[in-house]
Amino acid sequence: MNIENLIAPNIREMHPYVPGTSVVEMAQKLGCAPSDLLKLDANENPYGPPPAALQALAAEKALNYYPDPDQTALRQAIGKHIGMPAEHIVCGAGGDEVLDLIARLFLCPGDAIVDFPPTFGMYANAAQVENVNYISIPRRADFSLDVAAAERIITNYKSQITHGEKFTTPNPKLLFVANPNNPDGSLISEADLLRLLALPVMVVLDEAYIQFSTQPSRADWVLKHNNLIVVHTLSKLVGLAGMRVGYGVFPLDVAKHLWKLKQVFTPNSAAHVMAIGALSDPDTLAEMGHKIVAERNRFCESLSELGWLEPYHSEASFVLCKVTKDFAAANGRPRGLVVQQALEAQGILIRFFNRDPLRDCVRISIGTPTQMDRVLAALKTL
């Protein structure tokens, strides 16, 4: 039997999402200990979870029981942290599960996701998994959104429905916006967000890195815009990437249906107690955020000394840099790949992009000052 023929065609043909490199796998490749590697390719928190999170896990005695399926204590802790009623919050195993649930809740055959690449790859991945159309509206050279194009595409489809015409475009239903955007760290303006919210689609605002920006979260906008969902993660500032905790802030009319789809016992019990513990210490979280932002700014200033690596302005916990130099030993390799491989040889893991318009770019997560000094020293050897 040809098992391939039994696989859903959309899944068989899709390209998998490629996450950051495994430290263990890379250590084996380079012949070193995992502790010798500097992992700056997945935007994790270099300081780890707050002590309160570790203490809460150590004190937990009920890990032999399933977690609370209603997530009551966790949603209350999150609600207190962001100033939102707990009934608007639904948690999942990382922000990725929340995004997946949103796609499953809204999308049917013939529908479409509207996206603004280059951005987080999970939005395009959701379109493939749900076997729906993907409407790509490329960002401008400065990574700002082409809101006018989104307005034309969406209003054109709705106009066809009104006039009973034959559809020439798929039905745009979900519109994803990362704010700050990944991989460049840019922000959407309030005016642009309001224009998108005026459209007859559900807007999903992914604020994974909002705590590192100068812009406040728009989570409270959910109370006055019934077509807005705001997604947060505890992987970045809170330092719980390994525990997988994320949540969405939803209009109540959306949340009540989302509970029907959600796996009953995610996040797991350990993630529950660590998240509640971490959120009980907002001062430590704020201090970590200030440290990462300060180091991001210092690192960007230091890059100017190189003369060949130009950072884009970032409001996140990473920096996207354009490589402006051709290397003599490149042998046809993209500039970004040359830099990525040179740093990898020195035990430093960063991200490069082998596609336009990011082909000559690398993305570097922000670590501690000592870690970033190691990166700068390695870059100078190039």
C-alpha positions in Angstrom: 0.0 0.0 0.0 1.2 3.5 -0.8 0.7 5.2 2.5 1.6 8.6 0.9 -1.7 8.5 -1.0 -3.6 8.3 2.3 -2.0 11.5 3.7 -4.1 14.7 3.2 -2.8 16.4 0.0 -2.4 19.8 1.7 -0.2 18.2 4.4 1.7 16.0 2.0 2.7 19.0 -0.1 3.4 21.5 2.6 6.8 22.6 3.8 7.3 22.2 7.5 7.9 25.2 9.8 11.6 25.2 10.7 12.2 26.2 14.4 15.5 27.2 16.0 18.4 24.7 16.2 18.5 22.1 19.0 21.4 22.8 21.3 22.2 19.1 21.8 22.2 18.4 18.1 24.4 21.4 17.3 26.8 20.5 20.1 27.2 17.1 18.6 27.8 18.6 15.2 30.5 21.0 16.5 32.0 18.5 18.9 31.6 20.6 22.0 29.5 20.6 25.2 26.0 22.2 25.0 27.1 24.7 27.7 29.8 26.0 25.3 27.2 27.1 22.8 25.6 30.6 22.8 22.0 30.1 21.5 20.8 33.4 20.0 18.6 32.0 17.1 15.2 31.6 18.8 14.6 34.8 20.8 14.6 33.1 24.2 15.1 35.0 27.5 18.8 34.7 28.4 18.0 35.2 32.1 15.6 32.3 32.5 12.4 32.3 34.5 12.1 34.4 37.7 13.0 32.7 41.0 9.4 32.8 42.0 8.5 30.4 39.1 11.2 27.9 40.1 10.1 28.1 43.7 6.5 27.5 42.8 7.4 24.4 40.8 9.5 23.0 43.6 6.6 23.5 46.0 4.0 21.8 43.8 2.8 18.5 45.2 0.0 17.7 42.8 1.7 16.9 39.5 0.2 13.4 39.6 -3.2 15.0 38.9 -4.5 16.6 35.7 -4.4 20.4 35.6 -7.5 22.5 36.0 -9.3 22.3 32.7 -10.8 25.7 33.2 -7.4 27.3 33.9 -9.1 29.3 36.6 -6.0 30.3 38.7 -3.8 30.8 35.7 -6.4 33.0 33.9 -6.9 35.1 37.0 -3.1 35.6 37.4 -2.9 36.6 33.7 -5.9 38.9 34.0 -4.4 40.6 37.0 -1.1 41.0 35.2 -2.5 42.6 32.0 -5.5 44.3 33.6 -8.2 42.3 31.8 -11.2 40.2 33.0 -10.2 36.5 33.2 -13.3 35.4 31.2 -11.7 37.0 28.1 -8.6 34.8 28.4 -8.0 31.3 27.0 -4.6 29.7 27.5 -2.8 27.1 25.5 0.5 25.2 25.2 2.4 28.2 23.9 1.1 31.0 21.6 1.4 28.5 18.7 -1.5 26.4 20.1 -3.6 29.5 20.5 -2.9 30.5 16.9 -3.7 27.0 15.7 -7.0 27.1 17.6 -8.0 30.4 16.1 -7.4 29.1 12.6 -9.4 26.0 13.3 -12.3 28.1 14.8 -12.7 30.4 11.9 -11.6 28.8 8.6 -13.6 26.8 6.2 -12.9 25.6 2.6 -12.8 28.7 0.3 -11.7 31.0 3.1 -8.4 32.8 3.3 -5.8 34.1 5.7 -4.4 37.6 5.0 -0.8 38.0 6.0 2.0 40.6 5.7 5.3 38.9 5.0 8.1 38.8 5.8 6.7 37.9 9.3 6.3 34.9 11.6 6.0 31.8 9.5 3.2 30.1 11.6 0.5 32.3 9.9 1.3 30.9 6.5 1.7 27.4 8.0 -1.9 27.7 9.4 -3.3 28.3 6.0 -1.6 25.1 4.7 -2.7 23.0 7.7 -6.3 24.2 7.3 -6.2 23.8 3.5 -7.4 27.4 2.9 -6.1 30.2 0.7 -3.2 32.4 1.6 -3.3 36.1 0.6 0.2 37.6 0.9 0.5 41.4 1.0 4.2 42.1 1.1 5.5 44.7 3.5 7.2 47.8 2.2 11.0 48.2 2.2 10.8 49.6 5.7 8.6 46.7 6.9 5.6 48.9 7.3 2.2 47.4 6.3 0.5 48.1 3.0 -2.9 48.7 4.6 -4.3 50.2 1.4 -3.7 46.9 -0.4 -5.5 45.0 2.4 -8.4 47.3 2.2 -8.7 46.9 -1.6 -8.6 43.1 -1.5 -11.0 42.7 1.4 -13.5 45.3 0.3 -13.4 43.9 -3.3 -14.5 40.5 -2.1 -17.3 41.9 0.1 -18.5 44.0 -2.8 -18.8 41.0 -5.0 -21.0 39.3 -2.3 -23.2 42.4 -2.1 -23.7 42.5 -5.9 -24.1 38.8 -6.3 -21.2 38.6 -8.7 -19.0 35.5 -9.3 -16.2 35.4 -6.8 -12.7 36.0 -8.3 -10.9 36.0 -5.0 -11.0 33.7 -1.9 -13.0 34.8 1.1 -10.6 36.7 3.5 -11.6 35.9 7.0 -8.5 36.1 9.3 -5.9 38.8 9.2 -2.7 38.2 11.1 -0.4 41.0 12.3 2.7 40.5 14.4 3.4 43.6 16.6 6.3 44.0 17.0 6.9 42.1 13.8 9.2 39.1 13.6 11.9 39.2 12.2 12.5 42.9 12.0 11.0 44.3 15.2 8.9 47.0 13.7 5.5 48.3 15.1 2.1 48.9 13.5 0.8 52.4 14.1 -2.4 53.0 16.0 -3.9 54.6 12.8 -3.1 51.5 10.7 -4.5 49.1 13.3 -7.7 51.1 13.4 -8.0 50.9 9.6 -7.6 47.1 9.7 -10.2 46.8 12.5 -12.6 48.7 10.3 -12.5 45.9 7.8 -15.0 43.0 7.9 -12.4 40.4 9.0 -11.1 39.0 12.3 -7.8 40.7 13.2 -5.3 38.6 15.1 -2.7 40.8 16.8 0.3 38.7 17.8 2.1 40.6 20.6 4.7 38.1 21.5 7.4 40.8 21.9 5.3 43.8 23.0 6.9 44.0 26.5 10.2 45.0 24.8 8.6 47.9 22.8 7.7 51.5 23.4 4.1 50.8 22.5 1.5 49.5 25.0 -0.4 46.3 24.5 -3.7 46.6 22.8 -5.2 43.7 24.8 -7.8 46.1 26.3 -9.0 47.1 22.8 -10.7 43.7 22.7 -13.4 45.2 25.0 -14.4 47.7 22.3 -13.5 45.9 19.1 -15.4 42.6 18.7 -13.2 41.6 15.7 -9.9 41.8 17.5 -8.0 38.9 19.2 -4.7 39.6 21.0 -2.2 36.8 21.5 0.6 36.8 24.1 3.2 34.3 25.1 5.1 33.6 28.3 8.1 32.3 26.2 9.9 35.6 25.8 9.9 38.1 28.7 8.7 35.6 31.3 11.3 33.0 30.3 9.1 30.0 30.0 9.8 28.9 26.4 10.5 25.4 27.6 7.2 25.1 29.5 5.0 26.2 26.6 2.5 28.8 27.9 0.6 31.2 25.8 -2.8 32.8 25.8 -5.3 34.9 23.8 -7.5 37.8 24.8 -10.8 37.2 23.0 -14.2 38.8 22.6 -16.6 36.8 24.8 -18.6 35.7 21.7 -15.4 34.1 20.3 -14.0 32.6 23.6 -17.2 30.6 24.2 -16.7 28.7 21.0 -12.9 28.4 21.4 -13.4 26.3 24.5 -15.1 23.7 22.4 -11.9 23.1 20.4 -9.2 23.4 22.9 -7.4 20.4 24.3 -8.7 20.0 27.8 -5.4 19.8 29.8 -3.1 22.4 28.2 -1.0 24.0 29.5 0.3 21.2 31.7 0.3 21.4 35.5 4.0 22.3 35.8 3.5 25.1 33.3 0.5 26.3 35.3 2.3 26.7 38.6 5.5 28.2 37.0 3.4 30.8 35.1 1.5 31.8 38.1 4.7 32.0 40.1 6.4 34.2 37.5 3.5 36.6 37.1 3.4 37.1 40.9 6.7 38.9 40.6 6.2 41.7 38.1 9.1 43.7 39.4 11.6 41.0 38.3 9.9 40.7 34.9 10.1 44.4 34.4 13.8 44.4 35.4 14.6 41.6 32.9 12.8 43.5 30.2 14.8 46.7 30.9 18.0 44.7 30.8 17.2 43.2 27.4 16.1 46.5 25.9 19.2 48.3 27.2 21.5 45.5 25.8 19.6 45.6 22.5 20.3 49.3 22.2 24.0 49.0 23.2 24.5 46.1 20.8 23.0 48.1 17.9 25.3 51.0 18.6 28.3 48.7 18.8 27.5 47.2 15.3 28.2 50.6 13.7 31.9 50.1 14.4 31.9 47.1 12.0 30.8 49.1 9.0 29.3 46.1 7.2 26.4 45.0 9.4 23.5 47.4 9.5 20.8 46.8 12.1 17.2 47.7 11.5 15.4 49.6 14.3 13.9 46.9 16.6 11.3 47.1 19.3 11.7 43.4 20.2 14.2 41.2 21.9 16.2 40.6 18.7 17.9 42.6 16.0 17.6 42.0 12.2 20.8 43.1 10.5 21.6 43.5 6.8 25.0 42.3 5.6 26.4 44.8 3.2 29.7 43.2 2.5 30.7 40.6 0.0 33.1 38.1 1.5 36.0 36.8 -0.5 35.5 33.3 0.7 31.7 33.2 0.1 31.9 30.9 -2.9 28.5 31.9 -4.0 26.9 31.6 -0.6 24.4 34.3 0.5 26.0 36.9 2.7 23.7 36.0 5.6 24.7 32.4 5.4 28.4 33.3 5.4 27.9 35.2 8.7 25.7 32.6 10.2 28.2 29.8 9.5 31.2 31.8 10.6 29.5 32.4 14.0 28.3 28.8 14.2 32.0 27.7 13.9 32.7 29.7 17.0 29.7 28.2 18.9 27.3 31.1 18.4 23.9 30.3 16.9 22.0 33.0 15.0 19.3 32.9 12.3 19.8 33.7 8.6 17.1 33.9 5.9 17.6 32.3 2.5 14.7 34.1 0.8 14.0 37.6 -0.5 13.7 40.3 0.8 15.8 38.9 3.7 18.4 37.0 1.8 21.3 39.2 3.0 20.0 39.4 6.5 20.7 37.7 9.9 18.6 37.9 13.0 20.4 37.9 16.4 18.6 37.4 19.7 19.6 39.6 22.5 21.5 37.9 25.4 23.3 39.2 28.4 26.0 41.9 28.0 28.7 39.2 28.4 27.1 37.1 25.7 26.7 40.0 23.3 30.3 41.0 23.8 31.2 37.5 22.6 29.1 38.0 19.5 30.8 41.3 18.8 34.2 39.8 19.2 33.3 37.0 16.8 31.9 39.4 14.2 35.1 41.4 14.3 37.0 38.3 13.2 35.1 38.4 9.9 
